[in-house]
Amino acid sequence: MTKIFGRQHLSIGKLMLINTLAVITLSLPKCFEITEVRQPETALVDETINIEVDIEVTGKDGDRLVFAFLAPRSWSAAKKTTMHFTSTIGGSNMSLMDPEELDPVSNLPWAQQITEREGIGENYGEVQWVVYKADDALAPPGNTSPDNPVNGTIFIETKVGPSNIITQLGYFVSEAFWGYLDDGNNSLSFFYDPCIEVSGASGQAQNLCGPAPRRLVDLNQYTFEDVLTIRFDAMEDSTALVGAGQVFFCSKGIFDSGPTEICETTTRTEMISGGDNIWYLTLWPPEYYSVPNGEIMSELLCNFQDKNGTIIKDPSGNDFQILAKCFQ
C-alpha cells in the first residue's frame, strides 16, 4: 500500500515519518488527487490480480472520467483488464478507449499523449499505457473544491503475463471533455514503488526496472521458430573479449521441461568475425537445441567466451537473456 500526495509517492518506510513532517501543499490546485494505491508487490505467472486506486476529484468541470494503466506489453492488458469505479456521486463501468480517440487539447491519441508527457516510470521499455473511459457521465456538484472533493475508488482486475518479469506499474487519471490541459492541472500520473515481481515460470526474470539489455538480435519482431542471427559487440561496455581471436556462444534454451545447454568451444558454437570486434552466429533454435515435440522455447540465456575461459555476461553477472519479441 502506498500513499500519494499530488505527484509524489511515499514508500511504507517513509510513511512512518509522516507524523513528524509538516504537510506541504501545492500552490496550484489540481482537479484530481490520487490519495492511495493498493496493489500487490508480487504475483504468480498468469495470476489475476486486483488493484484499487483511491482518487479525489477537486474540480467541478468535466463529467467523464479517463483512467490509464501502464503494464508490460507481454501482459496484453487491453484484452485482459476490466475496470470500474465507485464514488460519493455514483459509479460506472469503464471501457477501453478507442485508440483513435484524440485528446481534445493536443489532438493526439490519448495513449501517445500520456506516454510522451508522463513517460514510463523506471521501466526501460516494453510497456504501454492502456486507456479507459467511464461508460456513464457523472458531473461533480457545483460546490466541489479541494476542501469539498468527490471521493472515489477505481477497481482494476488484470491478468499478468506467462513469464517471469519485474516491472513498475503506472496509473493516470484525467477527464474526457477538457483533456490534458497544458498547465498539468487536469491530469495526474503515479508510478508504484517498488516494482512488482512476477514469478513461477522457468528461466530468469526479465527486469524492466533494470538497465536496458544489449540488443543481441537485429530484428524488430521474431519468435524462436525463426532463424536468428546472434550479434555480439565486444566493444560495447569495453569487454575483456576486445581483440579476441575467437569467440564462442555458450547458451541455454529454456523449456517447460527444463533447460538444454550447449556450452562448448567447438565449431558448433564458434562465432564468425564481422570485423571491428563484432561477432555473429546464425541458428535455427528448434534444430540447434533439438526442441522436443510439443515443447515451446520460452527464452534463451547466453554468454560469450574465448578458449582461455574469459566469460562475458551482463553487468549484473547473469547470463544475457533473449526473449521472443512479438511486437515492435
C-alpha positions in Angstrom: 0.0 0.0 0.0 1.4 3.4 -0.9 0.1 6.8 -0.1 0.4 9.6 -2.6 0.3 13.3 -2.2 0.0 15.2 -5.5 2.5 13.7 -7.9 4.7 12.4 -5.1 4.6 8.9 -3.5 5.9 7.6 -0.2 7.1 4.1 0.5 5.9 2.3 3.6 9.1 3.2 5.4 8.8 6.9 4.5 5.1 6.8 5.6 6.3 6.2 9.2 7.9 9.7 9.1 4.7 11.5 8.1 3.6 12.3 11.6 6.8 14.2 12.2 6.8 16.1 8.9 4.9 19.2 8.1 2.3 18.8 5.3 3.4 20.7 2.2 0.6 21.8 -0.1 0.9 22.7 -3.8 0.4 26.3 -4.7 -1.6 25.3 -7.9 -4.8 23.3 -7.2 -5.3 20.2 -9.2 -8.6 18.8 -10.5 -7.5 15.3 -9.3 -5.6 13.8 -6.5 -4.5 10.1 -6.2 -4.6 9.5 -2.4 -3.8 5.8 -2.2 -2.9 2.8 -4.4 -3.3 -0.7 -3.2 -1.6 -3.3 -5.5 0.4 -6.5 -4.8 4.2 -6.4 -4.9 4.4 -9.9 -6.2 2.3 -12.3 -8.3 2.5 -15.7 -10.0 2.5 -16.0 -13.7 -0.9 -16.0 -15.3 -2.4 -14.9 -12.0 -5.4 -12.4 -11.9 -4.6 -9.5 -9.6 -6.7 -6.8 -8.2 -5.7 -3.2 -7.8 -7.5 -0.3 -6.1 -6.8 3.4 -6.7 -8.4 6.0 -4.5 -8.9 9.4 -6.0 -10.3 12.8 -5.1 -12.0 15.0 -7.7 -11.4 18.6 -6.6 -12.7 20.4 -9.7 -16.3 20.7 -10.8 -15.7 20.8 -14.6 -16.0 17.8 -16.8 -18.1 14.7 -16.3 -16.5 11.6 -17.9 -13.5 10.0 -16.1 -10.4 8.9 -18.1 -8.1 6.4 -16.5 -4.9 4.8 -17.9 -2.9 1.8 -16.7 0.8 1.2 -17.5 1.7 -2.5 -17.9 4.1 -4.7 -19.8 3.2 -5.3 -23.4 3.5 -9.1 -22.8 0.5 -8.9 -20.5 -1.8 -7.8 -23.3 -3.6 -5.7 -20.7 -6.0 -4.2 -23.2 -7.5 -7.7 -23.7 -7.2 -8.9 -20.1 -8.2 -5.9 -17.9 -11.6 -4.8 -16.6 -12.2 -1.6 -14.7 -14.9 0.2 -12.9 -15.3 2.9 -10.2 -17.5 3.9 -7.3 -17.7 7.4 -5.8 -19.7 9.6 -3.5 -21.8 10.7 -6.5 -22.2 7.4 -8.2 -20.2 4.8 -10.2 -19.7 3.4 -13.7 -18.0 0.6 -15.6 -15.1 1.8 -17.7 -14.4 0.6 -21.3 -11.3 0.5 -23.3 -11.0 3.8 -25.2 -11.0 3.8 -28.9 -7.2 4.1 -29.8 -8.2 6.7 -32.4 -9.9 8.9 -29.9 -7.9 12.1 -29.5 -7.1 14.2 -26.5 -9.1 17.5 -27.1 -6.1 19.7 -26.3 -3.2 18.1 -28.2 -5.2 16.3 -30.9 -3.0 13.2 -30.2 -4.3 9.8 -29.3 -4.6 9.6 -25.5 -2.1 6.7 -25.1 0.5 8.6 -27.2 0.0 11.8 -25.3 0.3 10.1 -21.9 3.5 8.3 -23.0 5.1 11.5 -24.2 4.2 13.6 -21.2 4.3 11.2 -18.3 6.8 8.6 -19.6 7.0 5.0 -18.5 8.5 5.3 -14.9 11.5 3.2 -14.1 10.9 0.8 -17.0 13.5 0.9 -19.8 10.8 -0.1 -22.3 8.5 -3.0 -23.3 5.5 -1.4 -21.5 2.4 0.5 -22.7 -0.4 2.7 -21.4 -3.9 1.3 -21.9 -6.6 3.9 -21.6 -10.1 3.5 -20.3 -13.1 5.9 -20.2 -16.2 5.9 -18.0 -19.3 4.5 -19.7 -21.5 6.9 -17.8 -21.2 10.7 -17.4 -21.1 11.9 -13.7 -20.8 15.6 -13.2 -19.3 16.8 -9.9 -21.6 19.0 -7.8 -21.2 22.8 -8.2 -19.7 23.1 -4.7 -16.9 20.6 -5.5 -13.5 22.0 -4.4 -10.2 20.9 -2.7 -12.0 21.4 0.6 -15.1 19.5 -0.6 -13.9 16.9 -3.0 -15.7 14.0 -4.6 -14.1 10.8 -3.3 -13.9 7.6 -5.4 -12.1 4.3 -5.9 -11.1 2.8 -9.3 -11.1 -1.0 -9.2 -8.8 -2.8 -11.7 -8.7 -6.5 -12.4 -5.9 -7.7 -14.7 -4.2 -10.9 -15.6 -0.4 -10.9 -15.5 1.6 -12.5 -18.3 3.0 -16.0 -18.6 6.7 -15.2 -18.0 8.8 -14.0 -15.0 9.1 -10.3 -15.1 9.9 -7.3 -12.9 8.1 -4.1 -13.8 6.8 -0.8 -12.5 3.1 -0.3 -12.9 1.7 3.2 -13.5 -1.7 5.0 -13.2 -3.1 8.1 -14.8 -6.3 10.0 -14.2 -8.0 12.8 -16.2 -11.3 13.6 -17.8 -12.5 13.5 -21.4 -14.1 16.9 -22.0 -11.2 19.3 -21.1 -8.5 16.7 -21.7 -4.8 17.0 -21.0 -4.5 20.8 -20.1 -1.1 22.3 -20.7 -0.9 23.6 -17.1 -1.0 20.0 -15.9 -3.9 20.6 -13.5 -6.4 18.4 -15.3 -4.4 15.2 -15.1 -2.2 13.2 -12.7 0.1 10.2 -13.0 1.6 7.9 -10.5 4.2 5.1 -10.7 4.0 2.5 -8.0 7.2 1.8 -6.0 8.5 -0.9 -5.6 8.4 -2.7 -8.9 6.1 -5.7 -9.0 7.8 -9.1 -9.4 6.0 -11.9 -11.3 7.5 -15.4 -10.8 6.7 -19.1 -11.3 7.9 -19.7 -14.8 11.1 -21.4 -15.8 14.1 -19.1 -16.5 15.2 -15.8 -15.1 13.1 -12.7 -14.8 13.1 -10.0 -17.4 13.9 -7.0 -15.3 12.2 -4.0 -17.0 13.2 -1.9 -14.0 16.9 -2.5 -14.6 19.2 -1.1 -17.3 18.2 -1.8 -20.9 19.7 -5.0 -22.1 22.0 -5.5 -25.0 20.3 -5.9 -28.4 21.6 -9.3 -29.4 19.1 -10.0 -32.3 18.8 -7.4 -35.0 15.1 -8.0 -35.7 12.2 -5.9 -34.6 9.9 -8.9 -34.3 10.8 -12.6 -34.0 10.0 -15.8 -32.3 12.1 -18.9 -31.5 10.7 -20.5 -34.6 12.6 -18.0 -36.8 16.2 -18.2 -38.0 18.1 -15.9 -35.6 21.5 -14.2 -36.0 23.1 -13.5 -32.7 25.3 -10.4 -32.7 27.9 -9.7 -30.0 29.8 -6.5 -30.0 32.9 -6.9 -27.8 33.5 -3.1 -27.8 30.1 -2.5 -26.0 30.9 -1.9 -22.3 34.6 -2.4 -23.2 34.5 -6.2 -22.6 37.6 -8.4 -22.0 37.0 -10.0 -25.4 38.1 -6.9 -27.3 40.8 -8.1 -29.7 39.9 -11.8 -29.1 40.9 -14.2 -31.9 37.9 -16.5 -31.4 34.6 -16.1 -29.6 32.2 -18.9 -28.6 28.5 -18.8 -27.9 27.5 -20.5 -24.6 23.8 -20.8 -24.2 20.7 -22.5 -22.7 17.4 -22.9 -24.3 14.7 -22.8 -21.7 11.7 -25.1 -21.9 8.9 -26.2 -19.5 10.7 -29.5 -19.1 14.0 -27.8 -18.3 17.0 -26.2 -20.0 19.0 -27.5 -22.9 22.6 -26.2 -22.5 25.1 -26.0 -25.3 28.4 -24.6 -24.0 31.5 -25.9 -25.8 34.4 -24.4 -27.6 33.8 -26.2 -30.9 32.9 -25.2 -34.5 29.3 -25.6 -33.5 29.4 -22.6 -31.1 32.2 -20.6 -32.7 31.1 -17.2 -33.9 32.1 -15.6 -37.2 34.0 -12.3 -37.1 32.4 -9.4 -38.8 35.3 -7.1 -38.1 35.6 -4.3 -35.6 35.2 -6.8 -32.7 31.7 -7.8 -33.8 30.8 -11.5 -33.9 27.9 -13.4 -35.4 26.3 -16.8 -35.1 23.2 -17.8 -37.1 21.0 -20.6 -35.8 17.5 -22.0 -36.0 16.5 -22.7 -32.4 14.4 -25.9 -33.0 17.3 -27.6 -34.7 20.1 -26.1 -32.6 18.6 -27.0 -29.3 16.8 -30.2 -30.5 13.5 -28.9 -29.3 11.3 -31.8 -28.1 8.0 -32.4 -29.8 5.3 -30.2 -28.3 7.7 -28.1 -26.3 7.8 -24.3 -26.6 11.1 -22.4 -26.0 10.4 -19.6 -23.6 13.7 -17.9 -23.6 17.4 -18.1 -24.4 20.2 -17.5 -21.9 23.7 -16.9 -23.1 27.2 -15.6 -22.5 30.3 -15.2 -24.7 33.6 -16.9 -24.1 37.1 -17.4 -25.5 39.2 -20.6 -25.2 41.1 -19.1 -22.3 38.0 -19.1 -20.1 37.2 -15.4 -20.3 33.4 -15.2 -19.9 31.3 -12.1 -20.7 27.9 -11.8 -19.0 25.5 -8.9 -18.4 26.5 -6.1 -16.0 24.6 -7.9 -13.1 26.6 -11.0 -13.6 23.7 -13.0 -15.1 23.6 -14.6 -18.5 22.3 -12.3 -21.2 18.6 -13.0 -21.8 16.9 -13.2 -25.2 13.1 -13.3 -25.3 10.8 -13.6 -28.3 9.6 -10.2 -29.4 6.1 -10.4 -30.9 5.6 -6.6 -31.1 7.6 -3.5 -32.2 
